[in-house]
Amino acid sequence: MGAFRQRGAFGTIKWNRNYKRLRRRGFDSVMLEFGLICCGFNLHKYHLKKQAALKAA
């Protein structure tokens, strides 16, 4: 069940954010870059949720 949620987030990053290729080389650099992308994705979700809560209130 968890795999489907992970695929959904990864698909959203690739398709909706138009992110097709990592720009770093080396395991540590790739992990850092993808971690930053995931942080940005989560911050965007948090922002949308906060905006929806403010609009509903």
N, C-alpha and C positions, 0 to 999 in steps of 0.2 A: 504494500500500500504506500509506503514512503517513497518508493522509487517513482511513482507517478507524479507526486508533488515535486520531486527534484527535477524530473524531466520537464515539467511545466515551467518552472522558474528558469531553467537553462534555455528552453525554447523561447521564452519571453525575452531573455537577454539577447539571444541570437537574432530573433526575428524583429521584435518591436524596437529594440535599441540599435539595430543594424550593426551588431558587433560580430564580425565573422572570423577574425584571426587575432591570435595573441601577438603582441609586438615585441616581446622579450624572449630571450633564449636562456636556457638553463632552468633547472627545476625550481630553485629558490626564487628566481625572478618571475617565473610563470606563476608560481603560487602566490607571490605578492601581488602581481597584476590582477589575477583572477579574484583574489581576496578583496582588493579595492573595488572591483566591478560589482562583486556581491554586496559589499557595504553600500555602494551607491544605489543598487537595486532595492535593498532593504530600507534605506533612508527615504527613497521615493515612495515606497509603499506606506511607510509611516506618515509621511507628509500628506498623502492622499487621504489616509484614514483620519488624520487630525482635521483636515479641511472639511471632510464630510461630517465629522462630529460638530464642528463649529457651525456649519450650515444648518444642521438639524436642530441645534439649540436655540 
